[in-house]
Amino acid sequence: MIPVTVIGGYLGSGKTTLVNHLLRNANGVRLAVLVNEFGELAIDEDLIEAQADDVISIAGGCVCCSFGNDLTAALGNMAMMDPPPDHVLIESSGVAIPSSIVNSLVFMPAFRADGIVVLVDAETVQRSASDKYMGDTVTRQIADADIILLNKVDLAKAGALEATRAWLHIQNYAVRVVESIHGVVPPEIVLESFLVRARAGGKHIEPSHLDVMTIMPTGPVDARVLARALSDLSVGLVRAKGFVTQLDGTKALIQVVGRRFDVTDAKAEKADGIVCLGFKGLMSRETLEALV
C-alpha cells in the first residue's frame, strides 16, 4: 500500500514551505503532492520540469496534482501511475480538518494513512485558537495531529516556547511536538518513506535533539502489544518502522507515527528489526530494548 501523509495547519503556518523543503530533499523518493488547486501551492520554480493541465512534473520523479472536489479520483489516478509514487502528500487547505481526509482512505485499499502532520505558528497559535472565527478550526487541527511542527520558533518571544508546548499538549496530550524554523525539519519526521532509507545510508539525523536507532527483537513478540507500547508518549518516539516475528511464527510490519500505530502482515523473508526516530534524552536504547 502507498503511504499517505496529510499536512495540515491554518493559513500562514508554513505548509507550502515544508512541502517545497520535502520536494527539494526527496533524494530518490518519488513523492506525489495533492492540493485542492494549483494556485494554493507555490512550487519553487527551479524544481519544476514540466507542467500539464493538472500535473506538475518535478525533479527527481516527483509530481504535484490538483484534486479539486474529487480526492478519491485523484488518488485513484495516483495508484495507476507507472511507476506509482513511493509516498503521497496531501496538503489540506488552511480551514480543512485533517481527520476527514484520512477517513476517506478507509475505502481505498491501495493506500494507507501514514499520519497527520500539523504546522502551527509558534508566535500566534494560542491567539489564533482564541479567535471567535478561526479558533475552533485551529484547535480541531491540533487535536487531529500525530505530529505537530512548532514552526517559526525563531520569532517567538523568549520563554514563550515552553508555555506554547505545554498548551499544545493540553489540546492533544499524546502529540509529538517538533520545533522548526522556515518549515525545515528532517524529512524522516514527516514521511516514514525516508526513515529506513536514512538509516540504511548511515545519514545523521538533524537537528541534534533527535536521534535514530535500530532495535532487534530477541525472539517472537506480540506485534500489536509492541506497537502500542512504542506509541506511548513516555517512550519518546516520533516514528518507528520495522519487522518482527510474531508469536505464531508469522512476520508483521510495525509502523508508528506519534500516537498512531499500524500492524500488518509481512513476507516471511523480512529480517527482524525496528528503526526508531525519537527525542534525545527521552528515547533510550535501554527503554526500547526492554519492550522487545
N, C-alpha and C positions, 0 to 999 in steps of 0.2 A: 504493500500500500504506500501511496505517496503521502508524506507528512505535510500537514498544512498548519502554518502559524498565522494567527490573527494579530495584527499590530493595531492597537487602539490608542486613544488619547484625544483630549479635547484640542480644539484649534490652537495652533501655535506651540504645541508641546514638543515638536521636533520629529514627528513621524517621517516626513519626507527626507529629512537629513539622515535619519537612521537607515532608511531604505537605500539611499544613494551610497552610504557607507558599506552596506552589505553587498551591494552590486559591485562596488569597486574592489572588494576584498573576497570575491566569490572563490577564487583560487581553484577553478575546475568544477565547482559545484554548480550544476545547472539550476538556476533559480527562475521561477516564474512569478511575477508580481501581478496581482489583480487589484484594480482600483475601479471605483464607480465610473469615473470619467477621466480621460487623459489629462484634462485641464487641472485635475486635483493633485496630480503628481508631477513635479518638475524634475524629470530625469536630467542629470548633468549631461550637457551636450556632447562632451568628449567620450561618453560611454555608448552613445547611440551609433549603431552601424547602419540600420535601415528602418524605415517606418512605412507600414501599410495603413489601411483604414482603421483597423482595430488592434494591430500588433506592432510593438516596437521591438526590434531585434537589438540586443545589447551585447557588447563584447564578452567573450567567454562562453557563449552559448546560452545566455540568459535572455528572457523575454519579459515584456510588460504588456498586459492586455487590459482592456476595459470590459466590465461586465454589465454596465447599465443597470437594468432592473432584473436581470436573469443570471444570478450567480451559479445556479445549478448547471445551466447550459454552458457557461464559460468554463466551469470545472470539467464538464464532460469533454469539451474540446481539448483541454489540457491533457486529459488521460489518453487521448488518441494521438498526441504528438509523437513523432518518431525522430529521435528518442524522446521519451517522456521526461519531464523535469524531475530533478532529484528532490526538489522541495518547492512548495508553493507558499508565497507570502500574500496575505490579503490585507491590504491597508484599508481599514474601515474609515468611514467619514468621521469627522470630529464629533458628530452627535449620535453616532451609532452605538448600540450596546453589543459588545463583542460576543457574549454568550449566544445571542440569537444567530450569529453567523456559524459558530461552532456547532450548534444544534442541527443545522441544516446538513452537516456532514454525515449524520447518522444514516441517511438514506443513500449514501454514495459509497459503495464498497471498495472503490479504487483509492479512497482517501481515508486518512485518519487524522484526528486532531493532535497536533504536536504541542499546542499550548496557546495561551493568550498572554501577550506582552503589551503592557500599557505604559505609555510615556506620560509623565507629569512634569510640570514646570516647578522646580524646587522653590522658586521665589513666590509663585502666585497660586499654587494648587489649593491651599486652605481657603484663600479668599474666593477663588472660583467655586469651591464647594459650598460656600455660604451664599452665593448669588441666587436670588429667587428665580431667575430664568434658567441658568445653566447648572445650578448646584446638584439637582437630582441626577442629571446625566453624568456629571463628574464622579459622584460617589458610586453610582452603579458601575461605571467603567472600572473604578478601583476595586470594587467588590468582586468583579469578574476575573481579575488578573491572577495569573500564576506567577508572573514576574513583573515587577514594576521597575522601570528605568527612571530614577530620580534625576531628571535632566536639568542642565543649566545650573549645576551646583556652584559654579564659579560666580554666579550672580546673586546667590543667596547671602543674606547678612550673616556675619559671624555669630555662631551659637544657635542659629535658627535651624540648621540641618537636622540635628538630633531631635528637636521638637517636631519637625516635619516627619521624620522617620517614625517616631512614636505615634503620631497622629495617623499615619498610613496603616500601621498595624492595628490601630483601633478600628479602622474601617474594614480591614481584611487581616485578621490575626495571623494567618499562615503564609502570607505572601512573602516572597523573597524580594528585597529592595536592593538594587544595584545603582550606585551613583554614576553619572556620566556628564560629560561636557560636549556640547555640539552633537549629541546623539552617538558619540563614538564609544563603543564597547567591543570586547572580543566577540566575533561572530558566533563563537561556541555558546555564548549565553543565550542568544536569541534563537538559534537554529540547531537542533540536535544533529542535523546532517554534517555539521562542521566538527562535532565533538570528537568522534572516533578518529577522523582523519587528522585532526591536530595532534592527537596523542600518538598515532602511528608515525607521524612525521617528526615527532620529538620537539614540536614547537612549544615555546614558552608562552603560557597564557598571561596576558597583561589585562588589567593592572595588577600591581603587586599584592593587593589584598585578596586575590583569587588564586586558587591552586587547582591542579588536576592530578588525580592519582588513579591507579587501577587496583582493584581488589580481586583476589582469586578465591572463590569458594573452595573449601577443603573437602566437600562432599555434596551429596544431594541436599536440596533445600526446598522449602515451600515457597515457590516463586512469588505468590501473591502476598504472603506474610512479609517476605523480604522487601518487596516493592513498597508496601505500606510503611514499613519501618524506615526505609530510605527517604520517604516523602515527609517524614516528621520534621517540623521546623528546627527542633533542637539538634538534629544531625548536621545541619549547616550546608546541605546540598542545594545547589541551584539546578543542576541537571545530572542525570545518570543514564547510561545505556550499556547494555551488555547481555550476555547469555549465561544461563545456569542450567544445571541438570536438576530436574525435579525429583520428588520422592518416588515417583513411579518409573523413573529412568528416562522419561522423555525430556526434550530440550525446550526451553522457553526463552523468549526475548523479553527483558525488563526495560522499560523506558519510564523515566521520572523527569518531570519538569515542575519545579516548585512543589505545590501540594498535589499535583495531578500525577497519577501513575497508570501504567497500562502493562498488561501481561498477555503475550500472545504465543502461540506455538511456533517453534523454530525447527530448522532442519537438524537432523541428528549429528551431522559432522561439524557443527559450530562449536568452537572451543569456548570453554567457560572463561568468564572474566567480565568485570563491570567497570567501565570508565566513569569516574565521578568528578564533577566540577563543583567546587564549593568555596566557602569563605575561609581564608586562613585564620587560625585562632579559634575557629568553631568546628570546622570539619577536621577530623583527625583520623589517621590510619587505624589507630587502636579502636576507636569507636566503630568505624566501618567494618573492620575485620571481626569485631565481636558480634556483628549482625549475621555473619555468614559462617 
